Amino acid sequence: MIGWKWDFTAEILPRLGLATLNTLMAAGGGYAVALVLGLIFALAQRTPFRPLTVVTREVVEFIRSTPLLLQIFFIYYVGPQFGIRLSPWTAGLMAIGLHYAAYLSEVYRGGIEGVPKGQWEAARAINLSTVQTYRRIVIPQALPPALAGIGNYLVGIFKDTPMLSVIGVAELMHAANSIGAEHYRYLEPYTMVGLIFLAISLPTAWLVRRFETAVRRKLGLIK
């Protein structure tokens, strides 16, 4: 029982490989939801319709102030009491997407508020609508400064996917727990999961930095 068993490692690798794909799908799906919903949250807080602004701001603060684990439980277990029945995968994606959308909305908001007011005045002077101003002028200028924060949350989402194991989503930690319980060995599965997370997180963080640098260079923000 003591020491590393290479034959056991080879035996469990296929299961961990499949769980890795599931983890990447969960992280990617949740991130896609967060990107879109986060921008909606950010824009909803800047409307002239005061009630919508206030409600959105309070919703964002509520989400940011409560744990992701609680939100996962709430969506999956409390939702059916209100007629909202979701599969573990869908509930997990919605929880991750909603949770990180609240944080990304602040990243978007910071980028949008960093756009000089003169840009808004110029847009009004040429009779651009609010939608056209955001789409053509504001958002293209707001995104480059926000890329670092947006990219960091991608890595954060990937590292938070193990929380989905509590509702039965077959991601990496769920697979490692199942393997450990079946064979009464936890050294190999947990170590392999840690190495897999490192093998994905570190290159992803590097790629995000490279992408940010490339975008800034293309826009002439750096040489």
N, C-alpha and C positions, 0 to 999 in steps of 0.2 A: 504493500500500500504506500510505502514511502518512496519518494523519488519519481522522476518523470518516466512515463511509459510511452515510448514512441509508437508502438503498435496501436495503442488506444487513441493516440493523437490522430493517426492515419484513419482510424475507424470513424472518428467523430467529425473529421473535416468536411465531408459532404453535407452533413446536417448544418454545420456552422456556415458553410458556403451559401446554402439556401436561405438561412436566416439573415445572412449579410445582404442578400438581394432584397429581402423583405424590409430590412432596416433602411436600406437606401431608398426604396420606394416610399416608405413612410416619411422619411426625412424630406425627400423631394416633393412629395405631395403636400405635406404640411407647409413647406417653404413657399410653394406656389400659391397656396391659399393665403399665407401671411403677406406675401408681396402685394397681391391685389387688394385684400381687405385692409391692409395697413395704409395703402394710398387712399382708399375710400374713407377710412377713419380720419386721416390727416386733412383731406379736403372738406369733409363734413364739419370739421371744427372751424372752418374758415368761411362758412356761408353767412350771408346777411340774415338768415332765418335764425334768430336767437335760440328758440327752443331746441332746434336740432343741434346747434353748437353745444349747448349746455348738456343735453342728454348724451351726445357722443363723447364729450369730455369726461363725464362721470362714468360711462361704460368703460372707457379706456383706463381710467384710474382704478376702477374696481378690478378689472382683469389683471392689471399690473401689480395690484396689491394682494392678490390671492395666489396660492401655489398652483402650479400646473397640475400636480397630482389631484388636487381637489376638483379642478375643472374637468379632468378626465372622468373622475367618478361621477360628477354631477351630470355631465352629458350622457354618460352610458347608463347609469343606474337611476337617476332622477328623471331623465327625459321621458322614459316610458310612462311615468305617472301623468304626463301631460300629452300622451299620445304620440310622442316622438321616439320611435324605436329604430335604433341604428345598430349596424353590425359593429363588432369591435374595431375593425379597420376604419370604418367611416367615422365612428366616434373618436378614435384616436387622431385621425387626420384633422377633424374639426377642432378638437381640443388644442392640438399643437398649432394649427393655423390661426385660431382665434387668439391664443396666448401670445404668440410672437407677432401677430398683427398689431397688437397694442403697443409693443415695443418699437416695431418698425414705423408705426405712425409718428412717433416722436422723432425718429431719424428723418423721415420725410419732412416733417414740420420744420425741423431745424434747417434743412436744405432749402425749403421754400422761403422761409423767413430770411435766409441769407441772400436772396436775389434782390438787388438794388431796387428801391422804389421807383427809380427813373424808368425801369423797364415796364412797370405797370402803367406809368403815365404815358410812355411812348405807345404802348398797345392801345390805350384809350384814344390817343390822338389819331391813330389810323383806323379807328372804329372796329377794332377786333372785339369779338364777344368774349365773355369770361372763359368759356370752354376753349376757344381758340387761343386765348392768352396763356392759359395753363398748358395746352398741348404743344403750342409752337414756341413759346418763349420761356415760361417759368419752369416747367418740369425739366426740359433739356438742360437748363442751367442749374437746377437744384440737385439733380441726380449725381453728377461727378463728386461734389463734396460729401455726399451721403454714401458713396460706394463702400467706404471702409466699414461703416456701421452695418450696412446691409449685408456685406460679406461675412462679417463676424457672427451675425445671427444665423447664418447657414451652418457654421460649425457648431454653434450652440444648439440648434435644433437636432443635429445629428447626435450630439452627446446626450440629449434628453429623450431620445427614442426608447431607451430601456424602461422608462416609466410606463410605456404602453403594455408591458408584460403583465401589469396588474389586472388588465381586463382581457388577457388571453391572446394578445396580438403576438404572432410567432416571429418576433424579432430576435436579435442576438442574445440578450439576457434571458429571454424566455427559453430559448433553445439550450443555453448553458445550464439553467436551473433544471430543466427536464433531464438533460444528460447526467448531471450530477446526482439527481435523485434516483435515476435508473441504475447507475453503476456505483453509487456511493464513492465517487471520485470527483472532486471539484477543482483540483489543481490545474489539470489540463484544460478543461473547458473555460474556466474563468481567465486563465492566463492567455489562452488563444483569443478570447473576446477582447481583452485589453490590447493585445497586439494588433488585432484587426481594426479597432478604433483608432489606434495610433497611425496605422498604415493608411487610413483614409483621411483622418483629420489633418495631419501635418501637410500632406500634399495639397489638400483642399485649401488650407489657409495660405499656402505659398501661391497657388494659382489665383486666389482672390487678390492677393497683393499685386501679382503681375498684371492681372486684368485692370485693377485700379490704376496702376502706373501707365499702362498702355492707353487707357481712356484719357487720362490727364494729359499725356504727351500729345495725343491726337488733337485734343482741344486747345493745345498751346498753353496749358497751365504750368507745365514743367518742360524743361529742355531734355 
